[in-house]
């Protein structure tokens, strides 16, 4: 990916690692479908519902969802209004890229900060779901959110640096 793209990270180690990790992690959606089908058969076919499928499916899908944001950043696939952006001058686009990167980074730093403390407290208490299976899925998911938002903050910082460089060249 060229430096023109706001993310431009597919070629560097963190970009490659993020892509490989997410491509492997995407398989958990298939596992969630299999678990859900199993639950349907057990519940409606054999009148023997499980106590674990719902919690496990939510944990799997939430984990993949959190890290999918980093994958979208690495591959520059977030939604944008290109009909306006593409018709602006290179300098205006560079200014908008800097503004966008600053706002994204500010949001992700705040989210990471809050998620870290929530995760730390949840892990210390070994917070559980409180349902029949009662496993520490909340502690796990809060930790996943902290890790995922930290990864996205690193990617957003890189995006900001690249945008500032582009602005300097325009």
C-alpha positions as CSV (number, residue, x, y, z in Angstrom):
1,X,0.0,0.0,0.0
2,X,1.4,3.4,-0.9
3,X,2.0,6.2,1.6
4,X,-1.0,8.0,0.0
5,X,-3.4,5.7,1.8
6,X,-4.1,6.9,5.4
7,X,-3.4,3.5,6.9
8,X,-0.7,2.2,4.6
9,X,0.4,-0.5,7.0
10,X,-0.1,-3.8,5.2
11,X,3.6,-3.9,4.3
12,X,5.1,-3.3,7.8
13,X,5.4,-5.9,10.6
14,X,2.5,-4.7,12.7
15,X,0.2,-4.4,9.6
16,X,1.1,-7.9,8.5
17,X,0.7,-9.3,12.0
18,X,-2.7,-7.5,12.3
19,X,-3.9,-8.9,9.0
20,X,-2.7,-12.5,9.6
21,X,-4.2,-12.4,13.2
22,X,-7.6,-11.2,11.9
23,X,-7.8,-13.6,9.0
24,X,-7.2,-16.4,11.5
25,X,-9.6,-14.9,14.0
26,X,-12.4,-14.6,11.4
27,X,-12.7,-18.4,11.7
28,X,-14.3,-18.0,15.1
29,X,-17.5,-16.8,13.4
30,X,-17.7,-20.2,11.8
31,X,-17.2,-21.8,15.2
32,X,-19.9,-19.7,16.6
33,X,-22.3,-20.8,13.9
34,X,-21.4,-24.5,14.6
35,X,-22.0,-23.9,18.4
36,X,-25.3,-22.2,17.7
37,X,-26.4,-25.1,15.4
38,X,-25.5,-27.5,18.1
39,X,-27.6,-25.5,20.6
40,X,-30.6,-25.6,18.3
41,X,-30.3,-29.4,17.8
42,X,-29.9,-29.9,21.6
43,X,-32.6,-27.5,22.6
44,X,-35.3,-28.2,20.0
45,X,-34.4,-31.6,18.8
46,X,-33.3,-33.4,22.0
47,X,-35.0,-31.1,24.6
48,X,-31.6,-30.8,26.3
49,X,-30.4,-27.1,26.1
50,X,-26.8,-26.2,26.9
51,X,-25.7,-23.7,29.5
52,X,-22.6,-22.6,27.7
53,X,-23.3,-21.9,24.0
54,X,-24.8,-18.5,24.4
55,X,-21.9,-17.1,26.5
56,X,-19.3,-18.8,24.3
57,X,-20.8,-17.5,21.1
58,X,-21.0,-14.0,22.4
59,X,-17.4,-14.1,23.6
60,X,-16.1,-15.5,20.3
61,X,-18.0,-13.0,18.1
62,X,-17.2,-10.0,20.3
63,X,-13.5,-10.9,20.2
64,X,-13.5,-11.1,16.4
65,X,-15.5,-7.9,16.2
66,X,-13.2,-5.9,18.5
67,X,-10.1,-6.8,16.4
68,X,-11.9,-6.3,13.1
69,X,-11.5,-2.5,13.6
70,X,-7.8,-2.8,13.5
71,X,-8.0,-5.0,10.3
72,X,-10.2,-2.3,8.7
73,X,-7.6,0.4,9.7
74,X,-4.7,-1.6,8.3
75,X,-6.5,-2.2,5.0
76,X,-8.0,1.3,4.8
77,X,-11.6,0.0,4.7
78,X,-13.5,2.2,7.0
79,X,-16.6,3.9,5.6
80,X,-16.1,7.4,4.2
81,X,-17.9,9.9,1.9
82,X,-15.5,9.7,-1.0
83,X,-17.7,11.8,-3.3
84,X,-16.7,14.9,-1.3
85,X,-13.2,13.9,-0.3
86,X,-12.1,12.9,-3.8
87,X,-13.2,16.3,-5.2
88,X,-11.0,18.3,-2.9
89,X,-7.5,19.5,-3.5
90,X,-4.6,17.4,-2.3
91,X,-3.8,20.0,0.4
92,X,-7.4,20.0,1.7
93,X,-7.5,16.2,1.7
94,X,-4.2,16.2,3.7
95,X,-5.7,18.6,6.2
96,X,-8.8,16.5,6.6
97,X,-6.6,13.4,7.0
98,X,-4.7,15.1,9.8
99,X,-8.0,16.2,11.5
100,X,-9.5,12.7,11.1
101,X,-6.4,11.0,12.5
102,X,-6.3,13.4,15.5
103,X,-10.0,12.8,16.3
104,X,-9.6,9.1,15.9
105,X,-6.5,9.0,18.0
106,X,-8.1,11.1,20.8
107,X,-11.1,8.8,20.9
108,X,-9.0,5.6,20.9
109,X,-6.7,6.9,23.6
110,X,-9.7,7.7,25.8
111,X,-11.3,4.3,25.0
112,X,-8.1,2.4,25.8
113,X,-7.6,4.3,29.0
114,X,-11.2,3.5,30.2
115,X,-11.1,-0.1,28.9
116,X,-7.8,-0.7,30.6
117,X,-9.1,0.3,34.1
118,X,-12.4,-1.6,33.5
119,X,-10.4,-4.7,32.5
120,X,-8.0,-4.4,35.4
121,X,-10.8,-4.2,37.9
122,X,-12.8,-7.0,36.2
123,X,-9.7,-9.3,36.2
124,X,-8.8,-8.5,39.8
125,X,-12.4,-9.5,40.8
126,X,-12.5,-12.3,38.3
127,X,-15.9,-11.0,37.2
128,X,-18.2,-13.7,35.9
129,X,-21.3,-13.7,33.8
130,X,-23.6,-14.5,36.7
131,X,-25.5,-17.0,34.5
132,X,-25.7,-20.8,34.7
133,X,-22.2,-21.4,33.2
134,X,-20.8,-18.5,35.3
135,X,-17.3,-18.2,33.8
136,X,-15.2,-15.1,33.7
137,X,-16.3,-14.0,30.2
138,X,-16.7,-10.3,31.3
139,X,-13.1,-10.2,32.5
140,X,-12.0,-11.8,29.2
141,X,-14.0,-9.4,27.0
142,X,-13.0,-6.3,28.9
143,X,-9.4,-7.3,28.4
144,X,-10.0,-8.0,24.7
145,X,-11.5,-4.5,24.4
146,X,-8.5,-2.9,26.1
147,X,-6.0,-4.8,23.8
148,X,-8.1,-4.1,20.7
149,X,-8.4,-0.4,21.4
150,X,-4.7,-0.2,22.2
151,X,-3.8,-1.8,18.8
152,X,-6.1,0.6,17.0
153,X,-4.6,3.6,18.9
154,X,-1.1,2.5,17.7
155,X,-2.5,2.3,14.2
156,X,-4.2,5.7,14.5
157,X,-0.9,7.2,15.7
158,X,0.8,5.8,12.7
159,X,-2.0,7.2,10.5
160,X,-1.5,10.7,12.1
161,X,2.2,10.6,11.4
162,X,1.6,9.6,7.8
163,X,-1.1,12.3,7.4
164,X,1.2,15.0,8.8
165,X,4.0,14.0,6.5
166,X,1.6,14.1,3.5
167,X,0.5,17.6,4.7
168,X,4.1,18.7,4.7
169,X,4.6,17.5,1.2
170,X,1.4,19.2,-0.2
